[in-house]
Amino acid sequence: MSPQPTARFTLDPAFAVSEVDPRLFGSFVEHLGRCVYTGIYEPGHPSADADGLRTDVLELVRELGVTAIRYPGGNFVSGYKWEDGVGPQERRPRRLDPAWRSTETNQFGLAEFAGFVRKAGGEPMMALNLGTRGVAEALELLEYANHPGGTELSDRRIAHGVQDPYNIRLWCLGNEMDGPWQTGHKTAAEYGRLAAETARAMRQIDPDLELVACGSSGQSMETFAAWEATVLQECYDLVDHISLHAYYEELDGDRDSFLASAVDTESFIENVAATCDHVGARLKSKKRINLSFDEWNVWYMRSGRSPVTPPEDWAEAPRLLEDHYTVTDAVVLGSLLIALLRHADRVKVACLAQLVNVIAPILTEPGGPAWRQTTFHPFAQASRHGRGTVLDVRPDSPRHTTRQYGEVDLLHATAVRDETSGAVTVFAVNRSRNAPLPLEVTLHGLGLTGVAEHSVLADSDPDARNTFQEPERVTPHPATGTALDGGTLRATLEPMSWNMIRLT
């Protein structure tokens, strides 16, 4: 086999994309399966604190580095009554959750979530039920959560033992309202009007809230782009972001296409941004709508690898969507992170869905341990070292052909500069399944002098995973031979690998 041609790109601080909004490293907690119960919340667990939160999970969440945490859904929110999850736990009602055919005990609600976010070091991103509810209920939740006191609802919060307001700044105006599966599904015109009226009313109470309108549930939706255009025609000057959701999985053994999933992610981002700008131009608005990619991940929803419906109807916290991720999945997730960073000028919020147990980087066992999935590692590294300014990366890369996306680059890469220290971190994926990829990066005007670290996530077994029995089977390992000499970084990327190269 002849050696693989070298992939190249140039970094120069004069050519930058944008500063990274820390909320790009967000996550998502939904009342779905075991994300909440026996995930983040399990009174009686050996590690549980006084509030019933698993401290072993909290430690991993802090290590993961998540920022904004979206709650309480997801499909769940479109049938949810927020009032059920406040006040004394012994008086909270049990409800049927039609979204996931489960029984919701409401033992975990707004106060418990706010406590979890505070201890995790993140910020809340609250989703409103615009499926079965509307403007009035949104205003009531806003008053309960954010008003200091002196009104019925804010005084009710105080009577529930929470003196200070939660001060939630970031709100989602519903969830996936374009989807026929959604409780209270609406047409674009119906939803656009509802989103506009809800946003207008919320801003009468607090004009400085950040509001996210529902975009398409995926680029493959028949209504894609037309949905965004219609919705934004109604609410463009009333909202700050529009949402994107995307999930990827390997189908029919087509691993090359799966490894190139970020081609779709980048296309999705660029198409939604173009649609937003088109509507803004039509409205002659000087405002720019940013993007909230508030659900994204690898999810084997069609392959049957994990159950989507509970084996027993109306069970409490059934095991649902518990994908056990492989090395291949982790490399794809790393590539999706690269796609988000490459578009940091428009993507200001992004939420890995979800945080624990449900298609998550963290798994737990009831009464037992918590451990890191393979996908934990790229996210944690990107969140820790991907803060700063994204530099413009335009690779000259060898290519190969995929069934789904045609010809794609084997190299997928971005770079982030820490403006305080001047350090630069390169994140790179080699999409080739069997060949190492030589890499050369020319550095201009960055004052870099050495390689602090080249960390790799790859394995001779692309289907290796971390399990209850072997929680550390897959972890990043150091690369050898990476060097910075004469203004050029040279490295070799292992086959099918996620790479983090830190330059000082």
Secondary structure as GFF3:
##gff-version 3
##sequence-region A 1 504
A	DSSP	beta_strand	7	11	.	.	.	ID=ss1
A	DSSP	beta_strand	16	19	.	.	.	ID=ss2
A	DSSP	three_ten_helix	22	25	.	.	.	ID=ss3
A	DSSP	beta_strand	26	28	.	.	.	ID=ss4
A	DSSP	alpha_helix	55	64	.	.	.	ID=ss5
A	DSSP	beta_strand	68	71	.	.	.	ID=ss6
A	DSSP	three_ten_helix	75	79	.	.	.	ID=ss7
A	DSSP	three_ten_helix	82	85	.	.	.	ID=ss8
A	DSSP	three_ten_helix	89	91	.	.	.	ID=ss9
A	DSSP	beta_strand	95	97	.	.	.	ID=ss10
A	DSSP	beta_strand	102	104	.	.	.	ID=ss11
A	DSSP	alpha_helix	110	120	.	.	.	ID=ss12
A	DSSP	beta_strand	123	127	.	.	.	ID=ss13
A	DSSP	alpha_helix	135	146	.	.	.	ID=ss14
A	DSSP	alpha_helix	152	159	.	.	.	ID=ss15
A	DSSP	beta_strand	170	173	.	.	.	ID=ss16
A	DSSP	alpha_helix	188	205	.	.	.	ID=ss17
A	DSSP	beta_strand	210	213	.	.	.	ID=ss18
A	DSSP	alpha_helix	226	235	.	.	.	ID=ss19
A	DSSP	three_ten_helix	236	238	.	.	.	ID=ss20
A	DSSP	beta_strand	241	248	.	.	.	ID=ss21
A	DSSP	alpha_helix	255	259	.	.	.	ID=ss22
A	DSSP	alpha_helix	262	282	.	.	.	ID=ss23
A	DSSP	beta_strand	290	298	.	.	.	ID=ss24
A	DSSP	beta_strand	315	316	.	.	.	ID=ss25
A	DSSP	alpha_helix	327	342	.	.	.	ID=ss26
A	DSSP	beta_strand	347	353	.	.	.	ID=ss27
A	DSSP	beta_strand	362	364	.	.	.	ID=ss28
A	DSSP	beta_strand	370	372	.	.	.	ID=ss29
A	DSSP	alpha_helix	376	385	.	.	.	ID=ss30
A	DSSP	beta_strand	389	391	.	.	.	ID=ss31
A	DSSP	beta_strand	399	402	.	.	.	ID=ss32
A	DSSP	beta_strand	406	409	.	.	.	ID=ss33
A	DSSP	beta_strand	411	417	.	.	.	ID=ss34
A	DSSP	beta_strand	424	430	.	.	.	ID=ss35
A	DSSP	beta_strand	437	443	.	.	.	ID=ss36
A	DSSP	beta_strand	451	457	.	.	.	ID=ss37
A	DSSP	beta_strand	477	478	.	.	.	ID=ss38
A	DSSP	beta_strand	483	485	.	.	.	ID=ss39
A	DSSP	beta_strand	488	493	.	.	.	ID=ss40
A	DSSP	beta_strand	497	503	.	.	.	ID=ss41
###
